Amino acid sequence: MKWQNLFLASLAMASMQVMAGQGYEERPEVQSFIEEQAETADFDPQQLLAIFAQVEKQQSILDAMSNPAEAKPWYEYRKIFLTDKRADAGVDFWREHASDLERAANTYGVDPEIIVAIIGVETFYGKRTGKYRVINALSTLGFDYPPRAAFFRKELAQYLLLARDEGWDMLNPKGSYAGAMGMGQFIPSSYRAYAVDFSGDGKRDLWNTTDAIGSVANYFSRHGWTKGEGVATRLASDQSRDEVAERMKTDPKPSYDRDDLSRHGLLPEDMPGGEGPFSVIALEAKDGNEYWIGQNNFYVITRYNRSPLYAMAVYQLSQEIKKRYQHQLAQGS
């Protein structure tokens, strides 16, 4: 086949060009990856070899993957995101982009405070979108991080397609150490599937605030968010309830109905209406677990990031931002 001949010729050329050290383009697993992309996605193998000759392994990315924030207990994790500075900045962001947030809420049926909180947790409202070249991050994790190499190689393939579709220079975009991009930190497969041109300028640019707002809303809508419904309700701190909750499965994915909760003594008095399904969520506090009853909207947040700590931080931040935003509106300030 033509692409195979091109690949072999390009590989020989790349080998002659590299005088010292083994770059990514020389590694057999990378060569196999390039061959696969040439065959399945019609990439030019010479172009990919030239690109991977410039890709750099990042040890700091591997170090970061071994020490994620989500490994912290809830009482420490919460303090990272539930701060006055982040909440006040969220209010400012909401006021500045109120028109886009209202339009996104109406278009996609997603509460604006959740959109704001996601962008606030992910990038501090666009101020921290990441310093790593995306292709470096995905290649480092795809070829040098065995625990999740298969996942990140798939994302690397998605990134190559995304860059081609969007007309990017594959070496330019920067993002997080995990290869997430823009104000909402979409991984490549999510970018391709859920990013929208909410600004109407003909581009899907997640570093653009308007596109980021619309894309986060679209993501939540596509994963089943129900506007105006509850997210989670905390159980009273009661030893007997702790014992019951410990005998039940704690999982963000809803699997209990209202009768199940009532039968086990886990139906809070302030629980919103509806038959469920509901989940039981356990979060590590300093003096024992906090237990929460989650609704489907809580589970939807975990589709953005599967950690229940992340989902609870987003939810609680959203409520604090909403409270402060409404207070400012009431005061006319």
C-alpha positions as CSV (number, residue, x, y, z in Angstrom):
1,M,0.0,0.0,0.0
2,K,1.1,3.6,-0.7
3,W,1.0,4.7,2.9
4,Q,3.1,1.7,4.0
5,N,5.8,2.6,1.5
6,L,5.7,6.2,2.7
7,F,5.9,5.1,6.3
8,L,9.0,3.0,5.7
9,A,10.7,5.8,3.7
10,S,9.8,8.3,6.3
11,L,11.1,6.1,9.1
12,A,14.4,5.7,7.4
13,M,14.7,9.4,7.0
14,A,13.8,10.1,10.6
15,S,16.4,7.6,11.8
16,M,19.1,9.3,9.8
17,Q,18.1,12.7,11.2
18,V,18.3,11.7,14.8
19,M,22.0,11.8,15.8
20,A,21.7,11.2,19.6
21,G,19.2,9.8,22.0
22,Q,16.0,8.0,21.3
23,G,13.2,10.4,20.5
24,Y,9.6,9.3,20.5
25,E,9.6,8.9,16.7
26,E,12.3,6.1,17.1
27,R,10.3,4.0,19.6
28,P,8.7,0.9,18.2
29,E,5.4,1.5,20.0
30,V,5.2,5.1,18.6
31,Q,6.0,3.8,15.1
32,S,3.2,1.3,15.5
33,F,0.9,4.1,16.6
34,I,1.8,6.2,13.6
35,E,1.3,3.3,11.3
36,E,-2.2,2.7,12.8
37,Q,-3.1,6.4,12.4
38,A,-1.9,6.3,8.8
39,E,-4.0,3.3,8.0
40,T,-7.2,4.1,10.0
41,A,-7.3,7.9,9.7
42,D,-5.3,8.6,6.5
43,F,-2.6,10.7,8.2
44,D,0.7,11.3,6.3
45,P,3.2,9.1,8.2
46,Q,6.1,11.5,7.3
47,Q,4.2,14.4,8.8
48,L,3.5,12.4,12.0
49,L,7.1,11.3,12.3
50,A,8.3,14.9,11.9
51,I,5.9,15.9,14.7
52,F,6.8,13.1,17.1
53,A,10.5,14.0,16.5
54,Q,9.7,17.2,18.4
55,V,7.6,15.7,21.2
56,E,9.2,15.7,24.6
57,K,8.6,13.4,27.6
58,Q,7.7,15.4,30.6
59,Q,8.7,13.9,33.9
60,S,6.7,16.6,35.8
61,I,3.5,15.2,34.2
62,L,4.3,11.7,35.5
63,D,5.0,13.1,38.9
64,A,1.7,15.0,38.9
65,M,-0.2,11.8,37.9
66,S,1.1,10.1,40.9
67,N,-0.1,12.7,43.3
68,P,-3.6,13.8,42.2
69,A,-5.7,16.2,44.4
70,E,-8.5,13.6,44.4
71,A,-6.3,11.4,46.6
72,K,-6.8,13.8,49.5
73,P,-9.5,13.3,52.1
74,W,-12.6,15.4,51.6
75,Y,-11.8,17.8,54.4
76,E,-8.5,18.7,52.8
77,Y,-9.7,18.6,49.2
78,R,-12.7,20.9,49.9
79,K,-10.4,23.7,51.1
80,I,-8.7,23.9,47.7
81,F,-11.9,25.0,45.9
82,L,-14.3,26.3,48.6
83,T,-12.6,29.7,49.2
84,D,-13.9,33.2,49.3
85,K,-11.5,34.2,46.5
86,R,-12.9,31.6,44.2
87,A,-16.5,32.2,45.1
88,D,-16.1,36.0,44.7
89,A,-14.3,35.5,41.4
90,G,-17.2,33.3,40.3
91,V,-19.7,36.1,41.1
92,D,-17.6,38.5,39.0
93,F,-17.5,36.0,36.2
94,W,-21.2,35.6,36.3
95,R,-21.9,39.3,36.2
96,E,-19.5,39.9,33.4
97,H,-20.9,37.0,31.2
98,A,-24.5,37.0,32.4
99,S,-25.9,37.2,28.9
100,D,-24.0,34.2,27.7
101,L,-24.8,32.2,30.8
102,E,-28.5,33.0,30.5
103,R,-28.5,32.0,26.9
104,A,-26.7,28.8,27.6
105,A,-29.1,28.0,30.5
106,N,-32.1,28.5,28.2
107,T,-30.5,26.7,25.2
108,Y,-29.3,23.6,27.0
109,G,-31.4,23.5,30.2
110,V,-28.4,23.7,32.6
111,D,-28.3,25.9,35.7
112,P,-25.9,28.8,35.3
113,E,-24.2,28.4,38.6
114,I,-23.1,24.9,37.7
115,I,-21.5,26.2,34.5
116,V,-19.7,28.9,36.4
117,A,-18.5,26.5,39.1
118,I,-17.1,24.0,36.6
119,I,-15.1,26.8,34.9
120,G,-14.1,28.1,38.4
121,V,-12.9,24.7,39.6
122,E,-11.2,23.7,36.3
123,T,-9.2,26.9,35.5
124,F,-10.1,29.6,38.0
125,Y,-12.4,31.2,35.3
126,G,-9.9,30.9,32.5
127,K,-6.8,32.2,34.3
128,R,-5.1,28.7,34.6
129,T,-5.7,26.8,31.4
130,G,-2.5,24.8,31.5
131,K,1.2,25.2,30.6
132,Y,2.0,21.9,28.9
133,R,1.9,21.3,25.2
134,V,-1.0,18.9,24.7
135,I,0.8,16.6,22.5
136,N,3.7,16.3,25.0
137,A,1.2,15.5,27.8
138,L,-0.7,12.9,25.9
139,S,2.4,11.3,24.5
140,T,4.1,11.1,27.9
141,L,1.0,9.5,29.4
142,G,0.3,7.3,26.4
143,F,3.8,5.8,26.1
144,D,5.4,6.3,29.5
145,Y,2.5,5.8,32.0
146,P,1.6,2.1,31.9
147,P,-1.4,2.3,34.4
148,R,-3.5,4.4,31.9
149,A,-1.5,4.2,28.7
150,A,-4.3,2.7,26.6
151,F,-6.7,5.5,27.6
152,F,-4.2,8.2,26.8
153,R,-3.2,6.7,23.5
154,K,-6.8,6.8,22.5
155,E,-6.9,10.5,23.5
156,L,-3.7,11.1,21.6
157,A,-5.4,9.7,18.5
158,Q,-8.4,11.9,19.1
159,Y,-6.2,14.9,19.5
160,L,-4.5,14.3,16.1
161,L,-8.0,14.2,14.6
162,L,-9.1,17.2,16.5
163,A,-6.1,19.3,15.4
164,R,-6.6,18.3,11.8
165,D,-10.4,19.1,12.0
166,E,-9.8,22.5,13.6
167,G,-6.8,23.4,11.5
168,W,-4.4,23.6,14.4
169,D,-0.6,23.2,14.5
170,M,-0.4,20.0,16.4
171,L,2.6,21.3,18.4
172,N,1.0,24.6,19.6
173,P,-2.0,24.0,21.9
174,K,-1.3,24.0,25.6
175,G,-3.4,22.5,28.4
176,S,-3.2,20.5,31.6
177,Y,-0.8,17.8,32.5
178,A,-3.5,15.3,31.5
179,G,-4.0,16.9,28.1
180,A,-7.2,18.8,28.9
181,M,-7.8,22.0,27.0
182,G,-9.5,25.4,27.4
183,M,-11.4,27.1,30.1
184,G,-13.5,24.0,30.7
185,Q,-10.6,21.5,30.4
186,F,-12.0,19.2,27.8
187,I,-10.0,16.1,26.9
188,P,-9.7,15.6,23.1
189,S,-12.6,13.1,22.8
190,S,-14.8,15.5,24.7
191,Y,-13.7,18.4,22.7
192,R,-14.6,16.6,19.5
193,A,-18.0,15.4,20.8
194,Y,-19.3,18.3,22.9
195,A,-17.5,21.6,22.1
196,V,-19.8,24.1,20.4
197,D,-19.4,27.3,18.5
198,F,-21.5,29.3,20.9
199,S,-20.1,32.6,19.7
200,G,-21.1,32.0,16.1
201,D,-17.7,32.9,14.6
202,G,-17.3,29.6,12.8
203,K,-14.8,28.1,15.3
204,R,-15.1,25.9,18.4
205,D,-12.6,27.7,20.6
206,L,-12.6,26.6,24.3
207,W,-10.2,29.3,25.2
208,N,-13.0,31.7,24.2
209,T,-15.3,32.4,27.1
210,T,-18.5,32.3,25.1
211,D,-17.7,29.0,23.5
212,A,-16.5,27.6,26.8
213,I,-19.8,28.5,28.5
214,G,-21.9,26.9,25.7
215,S,-19.7,23.8,25.5
216,V,-19.9,23.1,29.3
217,A,-23.6,23.5,29.2
218,N,-23.9,21.2,26.1
219,Y,-21.8,18.6,27.9
220,F,-24.0,18.6,30.9
221,S,-27.2,18.6,28.8
222,R,-25.9,15.6,26.8
223,H,-25.2,13.7,30.0
224,G,-28.7,14.2,31.4
225,W,-28.7,17.3,33.6
226,T,-32.1,18.4,34.7
227,K,-32.3,22.2,35.3
228,G,-33.8,23.2,38.6
229,E,-33.7,19.8,40.2
230,G,-31.7,19.0,43.4
231,V,-28.1,17.7,43.4
232,A,-27.3,16.4,46.9
233,T,-28.7,16.6,50.5
234,R,-26.6,16.0,53.5
235,L,-27.7,13.5,56.2
236,A,-27.7,14.6,59.8
237,S,-24.5,13.7,61.7
238,D,-26.0,10.8,63.7
239,Q,-24.2,7.6,64.8
240,S,-27.1,5.3,64.0
241,R,-27.3,6.8,60.5
242,D,-23.6,6.3,60.1
243,E,-24.0,2.7,60.9
244,V,-26.8,2.2,58.4
245,A,-25.1,4.1,55.7
246,E,-22.0,2.0,56.1
247,R,-24.0,-1.1,55.3
248,M,-25.3,0.5,52.1
249,K,-23.3,0.8,48.9
250,T,-21.8,4.2,48.6
251,D,-21.5,5.1,44.9
252,P,-22.3,8.3,43.0
253,K,-24.3,6.3,40.5
254,P,-28.0,6.3,41.7
255,S,-29.4,2.9,42.6
256,Y,-31.9,3.5,45.4
257,D,-35.5,4.7,45.3
258,R,-37.2,6.7,48.0
259,D,-38.6,3.6,49.7
260,D,-35.1,2.2,50.0
261,L,-33.8,5.3,51.8
262,S,-36.9,5.5,54.1
263,R,-36.6,1.8,55.0
264,H,-32.9,2.3,56.0
265,G,-33.6,5.5,57.9
266,L,-31.7,7.6,55.3
267,L,-34.4,10.0,54.0
268,P,-33.6,13.5,55.1
269,E,-36.5,15.7,56.1
270,D,-35.4,18.4,53.5
271,M,-35.0,15.9,50.7
272,P,-36.4,17.3,47.4
273,G,-39.3,15.5,45.8
274,G,-39.2,12.8,43.2
275,E,-38.8,9.0,43.4
276,G,-35.2,8.9,42.4
277,P,-33.1,7.1,41.8
278,F,-30.7,8.2,44.5
279,S,-27.2,7.5,45.7
280,V,-25.5,7.3,49.0
281,I,-22.2,9.3,49.1
282,A,-19.6,9.0,51.8
283,L,-17.0,11.8,52.2
284,E,-14.1,11.6,54.7
285,A,-14.4,14.3,57.3
286,K,-12.0,14.9,60.2
287,D,-14.3,13.2,62.7
288,G,-15.8,10.5,60.6
289,N,-17.6,10.3,57.3
290,E,-20.1,12.8,56.0
291,Y,-23.0,11.1,54.3
292,W,-25.0,12.7,51.4
293,I,-28.0,11.5,49.4
294,G,-27.2,12.3,45.7
295,Q,-29.6,12.8,42.9
296,N,-29.1,12.2,39.2
297,N,-27.6,15.7,38.8
298,F,-24.8,14.7,41.2
299,Y,-24.1,11.7,39.0
300,V,-24.0,14.0,36.0
301,I,-21.2,16.1,37.5
302,T,-19.2,12.9,37.9
303,R,-19.5,12.3,34.2
304,Y,-17.2,15.4,33.9
305,N,-14.8,14.1,36.5
306,R,-15.6,10.8,38.1
307,S,-14.4,11.7,41.6
308,P,-17.3,12.3,44.1
309,L,-15.0,14.8,45.8
310,Y,-14.8,16.8,42.6
311,A,-18.6,16.6,42.1
312,M,-19.3,17.8,45.7
313,A,-16.7,20.6,45.4
314,V,-18.4,21.8,42.2
315,Y,-21.9,21.6,43.8
316,Q,-20.9,23.4,47.0
317,L,-19.0,26.1,45.1
318,S,-22.0,26.6,42.7
319,Q,-24.3,27.1,45.7
320,E,-22.0,29.6,47.3
321,I,-21.6,31.6,44.1
322,K,-25.3,31.6,43.5
323,K,-26.0,32.9,47.1
324,R,-23.5,35.7,46.7
325,Y,-24.6,36.6,43.2
326,Q,-28.3,36.8,44.3
327,H,-27.3,38.8,47.3
328,Q,-25.5,41.4,45.1
329,L,-28.5,41.6,42.8
330,A,-30.8,42.1,45.8
331,Q,-28.6,44.9,47.1
332,G,-28.5,46.5,43.7
333,S,-24.7,46.4,43.7
